[in-house]
């Protein structure tokens, strides 16, 4: 049997994923991306100051603990809406949906 002759069931995408699965993957990736950016901003703040945003500590165990705390805080912020970046990314990546226009017509 030649594989090119196989027919897809209704509702199946050609790459084997449904629209809802694709939407879920986009939403997850957008949220993770926003959490990563927030984490990098927190890391930059900590590295820019002498004591960091969580307080003192210069040994490697403190650095590890701060890194874990930053990642958790960043993920929590992103999970609760973050800066709206994940939402914008989801809207841009959704097939067939246009981004809302921010320019007013004159």
C-alpha positions in Angstrom: 0.0 0.0 0.0 1.3 3.4 -1.0 1.2 5.9 1.9 0.3 8.8 -0.4 -3.1 7.1 -1.0 -4.1 7.2 2.7 -7.0 9.6 3.5 -7.1 11.8 6.6 -10.1 11.6 8.8 -12.2 14.8 9.0 -10.7 17.3 11.4 -7.2 15.9 11.2 -4.5 18.3 10.1 -2.0 17.0 7.6 0.8 17.1 10.2 -1.1 14.9 12.6 -2.2 17.6 15.0 -5.6 19.0 15.5 -6.4 22.7 15.6 -6.9 22.6 19.4 -3.6 20.8 19.9 -1.8 23.4 17.8 -3.5 26.2 19.7 -2.4 24.5 23.0 1.2 24.2 21.8 1.3 27.9 20.7 -0.2 29.0 24.1 2.3 26.9 26.0 5.3 28.1 24.0 4.2 31.8 24.2 3.8 31.5 28.0 7.2 29.9 28.4 8.8 32.6 26.2 7.3 35.3 28.3 8.4 33.6 31.5 12.0 33.3 30.1 12.1 37.0 29.3 10.8 38.0 32.8 13.4 35.7 34.3 16.1 37.3 32.4 15.0 40.7 33.5 15.0 39.6 37.2 18.4 38.1 36.7 19.7 41.4 35.2 18.3 43.3 38.2 20.0 40.9 40.7 23.4 41.1 38.9 23.3 44.9 38.6 23.0 45.5 42.3 25.4 44.5 45.1 22.9 42.6 47.2 20.5 41.5 44.5 16.7 41.9 44.7 16.4 39.0 47.2 19.1 40.2 49.6 22.7 39.3 50.1 24.6 36.2 49.3 27.6 35.7 47.1 28.4 31.9 47.4 27.4 29.4 44.7 24.6 27.9 46.7 23.0 31.3 47.1 23.4 32.0 43.4 21.6 28.7 42.7 18.9 29.4 45.1 18.4 32.9 43.6 18.3 31.4 40.1 15.6 28.9 41.1 13.6 31.7 42.9 13.8 33.9 39.9 12.6 31.2 37.6 9.7 30.4 39.8 8.7 34.0 40.2 9.0 34.6 36.5 6.8 31.6 35.7 4.2 32.7 38.3 4.1 36.2 36.9 3.7 34.9 33.3 1.0 32.4 34.4 -1.0 35.3 35.9 -1.0 37.5 32.8 2.6 38.7 32.9 3.1 41.8 30.7 0.7 40.6 28.0 3.5 39.4 25.7 2.3 35.8 25.6 -1.2 37.0 24.6 0.2 39.1 21.7 2.4 36.1 20.5 -0.6 33.8 20.6 -2.7 36.2 18.6 0.1 36.6 16.0 0.7 32.9 15.7 -3.0 31.8 15.5 -3.7 30.7 11.9 -6.4 32.8 10.2 -6.5 35.5 12.9 -5.3 39.0 12.4 -3.8 41.2 15.1 -5.9 44.0 16.3 -4.9 47.3 14.7 -3.4 49.8 17.0 -3.4 52.6 14.4 -6.5 54.7 14.0 -7.7 55.5 10.5 -7.8 59.1 9.5 
